[in-house]
């Protein structure tokens, strides 16, 4: 079943809600910035996560994996700086 943009966003948010407690436990958090072309999720790591030396590993092995579990159509997850 192909999801529309609203369903994609909802499911990505559910995925982020699943990982958020672990990030908050370390003094950080994550925000969904946008979903580009229904394929690329852009997130912003905040708090302790923004300056953590392993945040790219967390992004790939944690956040991206969980998002892809919820929304298989997503091809990658990228972190954006504050804008």
N, C-alpha and C positions, 0 to 999 in steps of 0.2 A: 504494500500500500504506500503510495506516494503522499507525503504530507504537504500541506500548503504552508506558506510562510509563517502564519500564526501558530500552527501546530508545531512547526520546527522550533520556533522561539520558546513555546511552552515546554517542550521536551528538553531543550537545552537548559532552560531555567531549572527544571526538575533535576537534571544531572548536576548542575552547579549546587543545588540545595543538598545533594547527596555528599558532595565533597567539602562544602562550606564549613561544617563543624570541625573538620581536621585542620583547616586553614586557620579558623578562629582560635583553635586550641594553641596554635603557635603565634598568635597575635596578629594574624593577617586576615585577608578576605579577598573576594574576587567579584568583579562586576562584569556583566555582559555588556559589551559596547555595541556590537552589531553582528549580524550574520550576512556575509557578503555572497551574493549569487546563490544563496541556499547551500553553500558548500564550505565556506571558510568562517569559522567563529573567531571573532575578535573579542578578547577579554582584557580587563585591566586588573592586575594584581595590586592590592593596596595594603597599607599597614606594613607589618614586618615582612610580608611576602614580596613587596616591591624591591627591597634591598637585600633579600636573602640570596646567598651565593648559589643555592641549588634550585632557584625558582624555575629555571628552564627544564630541569629534570622533573620537577613537580608538575609543570605544565604538560610535558609530553607523556610521562608515565602515569600520571594521576588524572589530571583534568581531561586531557585529550582522550584517554582510554575510556573514562566514564561517559563522556559526551558521546563518543562513537557507539558505546553500548546502548545508549538511549536513542541515538539518532544516527543510524548507519550511513546515511547520505552525506554526513559531514566528512570532508576530506582532511582538514587540518584545523588546528587551533593555534592562534598566534596571540602574543601579548602585545599590547600597545601601551605607550607611555601616556601619562596624563596629558590632556589636551586643553 
